[in-house]
Amino acid sequence: MTRTARLVILLTAVLLLGAVGTGAVLHAAHRAGQRDEQQADGPAVRTGDVSLRPADGRTLLVRNLAWGPHRDEIAAVPTGDPDGPRTASGVKCLRFHAAAGTAVCLQAVHGALEDTYRAVVLDAHLRERHRFPAAGIPTRARVSPSGHLVAWTVFVSGDSYAGTDFSTRTALVDTRTWQIEDNLETFHVVKDGRPYHAADVNIWGVTFADDTRFYATLATGGHTYLVRGDVATRTLTTLHANVECPSLSPDGTRIAYKKRVPGAPADAPWRLYVLDLRTMRETATAERRNIDDQALWADRGTLVYALPGDYGSDLWTVPADGTGTARRLMVSAVAPAYLG
């Protein structure tokens, strides 16, 4: 074989190998694109722009738990099609809530030796405005209806509300000034009409009425209470016993909450109730399973909450008036926020 023939054969082989390699890369890219559109055994998830001021109708934002490249990202779906394709934002949060063009995103920062946590305030395009260190594992987050106040709760010891061996830290920030109350336990407590002081006071689960008033859970002496908070006077006033993780209705008249019920297992003690703030009358919802979440009002008559699912959590709904039945709203999702 001549030298020229050998060179021709070598060149042909190189070209063939290059073509095969290019084809493999393009095929892999195509498959990756397909995976970006459709998660295995789960909802379709695709990348796109996510805004806190949606232009195309009412929108539901969630932390997406579907397995794939967009797990833990905040994703959007139309409220009328919660099972439809999700638009992933690229922003990952452990806990999330949003209102009036402001969001709070609780994130883990993975270190070489241990994880740390932070609370990030986001604008309407989910861009960072400000960040604060968080003292422990994120568990609750809320934004006031105006977007001017944000609050979050973390576990600083323990990792479950079910027992008594845990401690939380709840912070509140004014997004107009970035002034922070980094521990609501420093507020003055009024219990049963009298000033109250105890070393075991624990506060969690803020829900806002406006830019001054909020509600939360106060625990002390082995009992929990619904408290009304006042930012201006830095006070917490007890209103009702056996209330945890309150959520204020859109009209400000009712509180959805989890209540410990007699006879329930120690590790699954709660059922979902609604409290009328004018009469203090309690109504049990039709959801009879254990609820370890801070429920959200989808509208004036419907509650949304998380229950364990195949990929972590699913979202469920139930009427707030005690009628009807619980139904699953979305699979593989948690931390909902309704916009628009």
C-alpha positions as CSV (number, residue, x, y, z in Angstrom):
1,M,0.0,0.0,0.0
2,T,1.3,3.4,-1.0
3,R,1.9,6.2,1.5
4,T,-0.8,8.2,-0.2
5,A,-3.3,5.4,0.2
6,R,-2.4,5.1,3.9
7,L,-3.0,8.8,4.4
8,V,-6.3,8.7,2.7
9,I,-7.5,5.8,4.9
10,L,-6.3,7.5,8.0
11,L,-8.0,10.8,7.1
12,T,-11.2,8.9,6.3
13,A,-11.1,7.2,9.7
14,V,-10.6,10.5,11.5
15,L,-13.6,12.0,9.7
16,L,-15.8,9.0,10.5
17,L,-14.8,9.1,14.2
18,G,-15.5,12.9,14.2
19,A,-18.9,12.4,12.7
20,V,-19.8,9.6,15.2
21,G,-18.7,11.8,18.1
22,T,-20.7,14.8,16.8
23,G,-23.8,12.6,16.4
24,A,-23.4,11.3,19.9
25,V,-23.2,14.8,21.3
26,L,-26.2,16.0,19.4
27,H,-28.2,12.9,20.4
28,A,-27.3,13.5,24.1
29,A,-28.3,17.1,23.8
30,H,-31.6,16.1,22.3
31,R,-32.2,13.6,25.1
32,A,-31.3,16.2,27.7
33,G,-33.7,18.6,26.1
34,Q,-36.4,15.9,26.3
35,R,-35.6,15.3,30.0
36,D,-35.9,19.1,30.6
37,E,-39.4,18.9,29.2
38,Q,-40.5,15.7,30.9
39,Q,-39.5,14.3,34.2
40,A,-39.5,10.5,34.5
41,D,-42.8,9.4,36.1
42,G,-43.7,12.9,36.9
43,P,-45.0,16.2,35.7
44,A,-43.6,18.1,32.7
45,V,-41.1,20.7,33.8
46,R,-39.4,23.3,31.5
47,T,-37.3,26.3,32.0
48,G,-38.7,29.8,31.5
49,D,-39.3,33.2,33.0
50,V,-41.2,33.3,36.3
51,S,-42.5,36.6,37.6
52,L,-44.2,37.5,40.8
53,R,-46.5,39.8,38.8
54,P,-47.9,37.4,36.2
55,A,-49.4,38.9,33.1
56,D,-51.4,35.9,32.0
57,G,-53.8,35.4,34.9
58,R,-53.6,33.9,38.4
59,T,-50.6,31.8,39.0
60,L,-49.5,29.2,41.6
61,L,-45.8,29.0,42.5
62,V,-44.4,26.0,44.3
63,R,-41.2,24.4,45.2
64,N,-40.9,21.7,42.5
65,L,-40.1,18.2,44.0
66,A,-40.2,16.2,40.8
67,W,-37.0,14.3,40.2
68,G,-34.8,15.8,37.5
69,P,-32.6,18.8,36.9
70,H,-35.2,21.3,38.3
71,R,-35.9,19.6,41.6
72,D,-36.2,22.2,44.5
73,E,-36.6,25.1,42.0
74,I,-39.5,27.5,42.3
75,A,-41.9,26.7,39.5
76,A,-45.1,28.3,38.2
77,V,-48.3,26.8,36.9
78,P,-51.7,28.4,36.0
79,T,-54.1,27.9,38.9
80,G,-56.6,26.5,36.5
81,D,-54.2,23.8,35.4
82,P,-52.2,22.7,38.4
83,D,-51.4,19.3,36.7
84,G,-50.1,21.1,33.6
85,P,-46.4,21.8,32.6
86,R,-44.4,23.6,35.2
87,T,-42.2,26.5,34.4
88,A,-39.0,26.3,36.5
89,S,-37.3,29.5,37.5
90,G,-33.8,28.3,38.3
91,V,-34.1,29.6,41.9
92,K,-33.8,26.9,44.5
93,C,-35.5,27.2,47.9
94,L,-36.2,25.0,50.8
95,R,-39.1,27.2,51.9
96,F,-40.8,29.9,49.9
97,H,-43.6,32.4,50.0
98,A,-44.5,35.5,47.9
99,A,-46.9,38.4,47.8
100,A,-47.2,41.8,46.1
101,G,-44.0,41.4,44.1
102,T,-41.8,40.3,47.0
103,A,-40.7,36.8,47.9
104,V,-38.7,35.2,50.7
105,C,-36.6,32.1,49.8
106,L,-34.9,30.0,52.5
107,Q,-31.9,28.3,51.1
108,A,-29.2,25.9,52.2
109,V,-25.5,26.8,51.5
110,H,-23.6,23.5,51.2
111,G,-20.1,23.7,52.8
112,A,-17.2,21.3,53.0
113,L,-17.9,20.4,56.6
114,E,-21.5,21.4,57.2
115,D,-24.5,23.2,55.6
116,T,-25.5,26.7,56.6
117,Y,-28.7,28.5,55.8
118,R,-29.9,31.9,54.7
119,A,-33.0,33.9,54.0
120,V,-33.0,35.7,50.7
121,V,-35.5,38.4,49.8
122,L,-36.3,38.4,46.1
123,D,-37.9,41.0,43.7
124,A,-40.7,40.4,41.3
125,H,-38.3,38.8,38.8
126,L,-36.9,36.5,41.5
127,R,-33.6,38.5,41.7
128,E,-31.9,38.9,45.0
129,R,-32.6,42.1,46.9
130,H,-31.1,41.3,50.3
131,R,-29.9,38.3,52.3
132,F,-29.7,37.4,55.9
133,P,-28.1,34.5,57.7
134,A,-30.5,32.0,59.2
135,A,-29.8,30.3,62.5
136,G,-30.9,26.8,61.6
137,I,-33.0,24.5,59.4
138,P,-35.7,26.4,57.5
139,T,-39.3,25.4,58.3
140,R,-41.8,28.3,57.7
141,A,-41.9,31.5,55.6
142,R,-44.4,34.2,54.9
143,V,-44.7,37.6,53.2
144,S,-47.2,40.3,54.2
145,P,-50.0,41.2,51.8
146,S,-48.2,44.4,50.9
147,G,-44.8,42.8,50.4
148,H,-43.3,45.1,53.0
149,L,-42.7,42.5,55.7
150,V,-41.3,39.0,55.5
151,A,-40.9,36.4,58.3
152,W,-39.3,33.0,58.6
153,T,-38.8,30.3,61.2
154,V,-36.0,27.9,61.5
155,F,-35.2,25.0,63.8
156,V,-32.2,25.8,66.0
157,S,-32.4,22.4,67.7
158,G,-34.4,19.4,66.9
159,D,-36.1,19.0,63.6
160,S,-39.8,18.2,64.3
161,Y,-42.7,20.0,66.0
162,A,-44.2,16.6,67.1
163,G,-42.3,16.3,70.4
164,T,-41.1,18.9,73.0
165,D,-37.3,18.6,72.4
166,F,-37.0,21.4,69.8
167,S,-36.3,25.1,69.7
168,T,-37.1,27.6,66.9
169,R,-36.0,31.1,65.9
170,T,-38.4,33.4,64.1
171,A,-37.2,36.6,62.4
172,L,-39.1,39.5,60.8
173,V,-37.7,42.0,58.3
174,D,-39.1,45.3,56.9
175,T,-38.2,45.3,53.2
176,R,-38.4,49.1,53.1
177,T,-35.6,49.7,55.6
178,W,-34.1,46.2,56.0
179,Q,-34.5,46.5,59.7
180,I,-34.7,43.0,61.3
181,E,-36.2,41.6,64.4
182,D,-34.0,38.5,64.5
183,N,-35.8,36.8,67.4
184,L,-39.5,37.4,68.1
185,E,-39.0,35.8,71.6
186,T,-37.7,39.3,72.6
187,F,-41.2,40.7,72.2
188,H,-43.3,41.4,75.3
189,V,-45.8,38.6,76.0
190,V,-49.3,39.3,77.4
191,K,-50.8,36.0,78.5
192,D,-54.4,35.8,79.9
193,G,-54.4,39.6,80.2
194,R,-51.1,39.8,82.2
195,P,-47.5,40.3,81.4
196,Y,-45.8,37.0,81.1
197,H,-42.1,36.0,81.3
198,A,-40.7,32.5,81.0
199,A,-37.4,31.0,79.8
200,D,-39.1,28.4,77.6
201,V,-41.1,30.8,75.4
202,N,-40.8,29.6,71.8
203,I,-42.4,31.4,68.7
204,W,-43.0,30.1,65.2
205,G,-45.3,30.3,62.2
206,V,-46.0,33.9,61.4
207,T,-49.0,34.9,59.3
208,F,-49.6,38.6,58.5
209,A,-52.7,40.7,58.7
210,D,-51.0,43.9,57.5
211,D,-47.8,45.8,58.0
212,T,-48.3,46.1,61.8
213,R,-50.3,43.1,62.9
214,F,-49.5,39.4,62.6
215,Y,-50.4,36.1,64.2
216,A,-48.1,33.3,65.3
217,T,-47.7,30.3,67.6
218,L,-46.4,30.7,71.1
219,A,-45.3,27.7,73.1
220,T,-44.6,27.7,76.9
221,G,-45.1,25.3,79.8
222,G,-46.0,22.4,77.5
223,H,-48.9,24.3,75.8
224,T,-49.3,26.2,72.6
225,Y,-51.3,29.4,72.0
226,L,-52.3,31.6,69.1
227,V,-50.9,35.0,69.7
228,R,-51.6,38.3,68.0
229,G,-48.4,40.3,67.4
230,D,-47.9,44.0,67.0
231,V,-44.7,45.2,65.3
232,A,-45.1,48.8,66.6
233,T,-45.5,47.9,70.2
234,R,-43.4,44.7,70.1
235,T,-46.0,42.7,71.9
236,L,-47.5,39.2,71.6
237,T,-51.0,38.7,73.1
238,T,-52.4,35.2,73.6
239,L,-55.9,34.6,72.1
240,H,-56.6,30.9,72.0
241,A,-55.0,27.6,73.2
242,N,-53.8,24.6,71.2
243,V,-53.0,26.5,67.9
244,E,-50.0,25.8,65.8
245,C,-48.8,27.2,62.5
246,P,-51.7,29.6,62.0
247,S,-52.7,31.0,58.5
248,L,-55.0,34.0,58.3
249,S,-57.8,34.0,55.8
250,P,-57.9,36.6,53.0
251,D,-60.7,38.5,54.7
252,G,-58.9,38.5,58.1
253,T,-61.7,36.8,60.0
254,R,-60.4,33.2,60.3
255,I,-57.3,31.2,61.2
256,A,-56.5,27.8,59.7
257,Y,-54.2,25.9,61.9
258,K,-53.1,22.4,63.1
259,K,-54.5,21.3,66.4
260,R,-53.3,18.5,68.6
261,V,-56.2,16.1,69.2
262,P,-56.7,13.6,72.0
263,G,-55.9,10.0,71.1
264,A,-53.7,10.7,68.1
265,P,-50.3,9.1,67.9
266,A,-47.5,11.1,69.5
267,D,-45.6,11.4,66.2
268,A,-48.7,12.4,64.2
269,P,-50.8,14.5,66.7
270,W,-52.4,17.1,64.5
271,R,-55.6,17.7,62.5
272,L,-56.5,20.7,60.4
273,Y,-58.9,23.1,62.0
274,V,-60.3,26.6,61.3
275,L,-60.9,29.2,64.1
276,D,-63.4,32.1,63.8
277,L,-61.6,35.1,65.3
278,R,-64.8,36.8,66.2
279,T,-66.5,34.0,68.1
280,M,-63.4,31.8,68.8
281,R,-65.4,28.8,67.5
282,E,-63.4,25.9,66.1
283,T,-64.4,23.9,63.0
284,A,-62.7,20.7,62.1
285,T,-62.0,20.3,58.4
286,A,-62.9,17.2,56.4
287,E,-59.1,16.3,56.3
288,R,-58.7,13.6,58.9
289,R,-55.0,12.8,58.3
290,N,-52.1,14.2,60.2
291,I,-51.1,17.7,59.0
292,D,-47.6,19.0,59.7
293,D,-47.7,22.1,57.6
294,Q,-48.7,25.8,57.7
295,A,-51.8,25.7,55.5
296,L,-52.4,28.4,52.9
297,W,-55.7,29.9,51.8
298,A,-56.2,29.4,48.1
299,D,-59.2,31.6,48.3
300,R,-61.8,32.6,51.0
301,G,-63.1,29.0,51.2
302,T,-60.3,26.6,50.3
303,L,-57.2,25.5,52.2
304,V,-54.0,24.1,50.6
305,Y,-51.5,22.1,52.5
306,A,-48.7,19.5,52.1
307,L,-48.9,15.8,52.8
308,P,-46.1,13.1,52.3
309,G,-45.9,11.9,48.7
310,D,-43.8,9.7,46.5
311,Y,-41.2,12.4,45.8
312,G,-41.4,14.2,49.2
313,S,-44.7,16.0,49.3
314,D,-47.9,16.5,47.4
315,L,-50.3,19.4,47.7
316,W,-53.9,18.8,48.8
317,T,-57.0,21.0,49.2
318,V,-60.0,20.9,51.5
319,P,-62.9,23.3,52.1
320,A,-62.4,25.5,55.2
321,D,-66.0,25.2,56.5
322,G,-65.8,21.5,57.4
323,T,-67.8,20.3,54.4
324,G,-66.6,18.3,51.4
325,T,-63.6,16.0,51.1
326,A,-59.9,16.4,50.7
327,R,-58.5,16.1,47.2
328,R,-55.0,16.1,45.8
329,L,-54.1,19.3,43.9
330,M,-50.5,18.6,42.7
331,V,-48.0,15.9,43.0
332,S,-44.3,16.5,43.9
333,A,-44.8,20.1,45.2
334,V,-44.6,22.0,48.5
335,A,-44.5,25.7,49.7
336,P,-47.3,27.1,47.6
337,A,-47.9,30.8,46.9
338,Y,-50.8,32.2,44.9
339,L,-50.2,35.3,42.8
340,G,-52.6,37.6,40.9
